[in-house]
């Protein structure tokens, strides 16, 4: 099994203010653990800069131009109360989106069986024309749209197990019945969306809110009763994962109680579905996770499953 690890040093140049949870150290912790010998078999690939046309599959041109113009030459700019840009942030965001495009190309060509995009800034809170929640572009949706529009796939699925609801992903796919979006997330919690009644324009959105302090058993029930049946019904030709690890019990920003084994279990379910439905085509992308030790351990568990035969 060939797993591509797609990243780029530019993603370390998106520097947030001191004390901000979405910091350079997150990616450094992940890359450090993935440099150990048990990950020697990873196919290491540099993330390209996404082309403007690839971004525009998900976002309007006016939004792209606004984000590009917002990058300061020095100091920092606030796009909202949580989302900052410094010099280097725009290229980092292009790399994060470009990693998903590259991952799709590698998997579709058979060069890699699956891929993990270790990039930042994250993307699942970015709505059609609104940056928020640490995110600048809808990275996973850009990859999904590339699979559909460039590679000619008919249906894809995005599964998000970040502790926060992917309101941006939901907004970007709401009217696109080719894309199934399924999410587990804590509720109530930022950003306040993700109720079960939010189902998309054609029933292509599946939200499974979890109560505070829910543990891995709740995750397993959500997958077995809802997410897996929805995947097998939709029959995607590629599966994408928004891999947020902030549902870990050690994470400071939320109150779910998952551990590394729970993330590994969920990864195995999605890998099995990919093998059954779409020739193993699976692309995973980093979203949240803010306790550095828990993030590194959870990412390692996730990637190990991707690498297994």
N, C-alpha and C positions, 0 to 999 in steps of 0.2 A: 504494500500500500504506500503510494507516494503522496505525502502531504507537503504542500508548499507553504512556507512562512513568508509572508509579504509585509515588508516594512520599509522605512527609509529614515535616515538621520534627520531629515527636515521636520519630522514629526516631534523631534525633541526641541525644535526652535519655536514652537508655540508655547510661550512662557506666560503663565498666569501669575497673578499677584501672590505674594507670600501668604501662606495659609489656605489658599484656594484648594479644594479637594481634587479638582481635575488638573493635576500637576505633572511636570516632566518626570518626576520620580515614579509615577505609575508605569509608564512605558519602560523606564530603566529597570524596574523590578521584574517585569515580564521578560524582557530581553535577556536579563541575567540568568533567570532560571532556564530559559530555552537555549542557553549556550552550554549547558551541562551535557555530559557525554551521552546520556540517555536520549538526547534529541539530535544526535549527530546525523541521523538519517533524513532530517528535514531538508527539503529543497528550498534554499534561501534565495529570495527574489527581491530586488529593489522595486518599490512601488513607483510607477510613473506618475507624472503630473496628469491629472484628468484633463481632457480637452474640454473647452467651453461647450461644444456641442453635446458632449456626454452629460455635463451638468444640466444642460437645458432640457434634457429628457424628463427631468424631475422638477426643475425650478424655472420660473420665467427669467428672461434676460435682464429685466430691471433689477430683480433681486440679486442675480450674479454680480451685476455692476455695482450695486450698493455695497455688497460685502467686499468686493475688491477695493472700492474707494475708501472704505472705512479703516483699512489697515494704516496705522500711523508709522511715520518714519522713525519716531522715537517715542518713548513712553508707552501709554496704553490707551485703548478706547473701550468703552462699555457699550455693548449692543443691547443688553438688558441687564437686570440686576445680577445675573449669574454668569454672563457670557462676555468674555474679554477678547480683544485682539491686540497683539503686539507686533512689532516688525518680525515677519516670518510666519505669522499665523495663516496668511492666505495660502502660501505654498504648502504648509502643513495640511490645510484643508483639502487642497487639490491632490496631495499625495494620498490622503485618507480615502477620497472618492476614487482616485485612480487605482488604488490597491484592489478595490472591489471589481473594477473593470478588468484589471489584469488577472485576478483570480478566476473570473468567469472565462476569460480566454484560455487560461491554462487548463481548466477543467474540461471545457468544451473540446479542446484539441487533444485531450488524453495525455498531455504532458504531466499533469498532476491528477490524482484521483479526487482530492479535495484540497481545501486551502484554509488557512487562518490568517486574517489580516490584523496584524499588531500595529495599529495606527492610532493617532489622535490628531485633532479633536474628534470626539464621538459624533454620532449623527442622528440618533433616532428621535430627538426632540425637535428637529428642524422641520417646520411646516412649509407649505408651498412657497411662501414669501416672507417667512418670519423665523429669525434665528432665536434660539432660546435654550436654556438648560445645558449650557456648555457647548452647544452644537452649532455648526455653520452650514453644512450641506448634508442632505439625506443620503449618506454613503451607501447603505445597503439597498435602498430603493434605486439609486443610480446603477448599482450592479445588476439589480433585477431587471430594470428597464433595458440595460445593455444586452442581457440574455434574451429578452423578448424582441427588441427592435433590431439588434445587430446580428444575433445568431438565429433568429427566427423561431424561438421556442413559442409554444402556445400558452403554457401555464407555468407559473412558478409559485413558490410559497415562501413566506418569511415567518419564522418562529422566534419570538423575543421572550427571553426569560430574565431580563433585567428587572430589578425590583421596582423601577419606575416605569409607568406606562409609556410606550413609544407613541406619543400623540402625533409627532411629526410623521412617522411612518404611516400611521393610520390616515392622516390627512392626505398624504401623497398617493395612497392607493385606494382611497374611499370609492372612487368612481371607476376603478379599473378591475373588472371581474376576472381578468387573467391572473391577478395576484391575490392569493389567500394570505391574510395577515392574522396570525394567532399570537396572543400575548398572555403570559401570566405576570402578575404584578401585585404589589401591596396596594390596598385601598382601605381607608383614605391615605393619600400621600401625593406629593407633587407628581405630575402637574394637575391632578384633579380629574383627568379624563380616564376612560377605560372601563366604564360601566358595562355590564353584560348586555344592556339594551343597545349599545352602539355596535351595529352589525354591518355597516357599509351599505352602499347604494344597492348592491345585489347580493347581500348576505355573505360577502367575501371577507368580513372582519369578524373575528372570534376573540372576545375578551373574557378572561377568567380572573376576576379580581380575587385576591387572597387576603384574609384578615391578618392584622398585625399578630406577630408571634407564630404564624403558621410555619410548619417545618417541612421536611422533605416528603412526608407522607401526603401533604396537600399538593405538592408539585406532582407527585406520582399519580394522584387521583385526577388531577387536571389533564395530564397527558393521556392517561388510559381511557378516561371517560369522554374527553372532548377533543384534544388536539390530534391524537393519532387517528381517530375516526374521520376527522375533518380532512386530514392530509390524504388519507386513502380514498376519500370521496372526491377531492379536488384533482388528484392524480397529477401533481406537479412534475415538470420535466427538469427542474433543478430546485433544491431546497437551500434557503439562506437562513443563517442563524444570527440574530442580534444577541451576542454573547456578553451580557452584563453580569458581573459576579458580585454585585452589591446586595443580593439577597442572602449573602453569607452571614452567619450569626455574628461575626466579628465586625461587620461593616458599620461605620458610625452614622450613616445617613438614613438608615431605615431600620425596620424591626421584623424582618423575616429571619428564619433560623435554618437556612440550608447550610450544607457543608460540601466539601470537595467531592465526596462520593455521590451526592445528589446531582451535582453538575455533570459528573461523569455518566451517571445513569441517564440523564436527559439527553446527553450527547449520543449515547449508544442508541437510544430510541430513534433519534433523528437520523442517525447513520443507517440504522436498519431500514427505516422508511425510504431513505435515498437509494439503498441497494435494491429494495423491492420495486420502487416506482420509477427511478430515473437513473439507472446505471451507476449509482453511487455518487451522482453529482451533488456536491455539498460545498458551500462556501460559508465560512463563519467570520464574523467581524467583531472586534472588541467594542463594547459600549462602556458601561459603568464598572465600578469596583474601586473602593477608596481606602480600604485597609490594605497596606502594601503587602504584608505577609499573606493575608487571605487571598488577595488578588493573584499573587504569584503562584500560590499553591493550587488555586482553583483553575487558573489558566493552564498550568502544567497538567492537571487531571484531564481537562478538556482536550488538550492537544494530544495527549497520550492515546485517548480513545480514537481520535481522528487518524492516528498513525497505525492503529492495530489492523491486522489482516482480518 
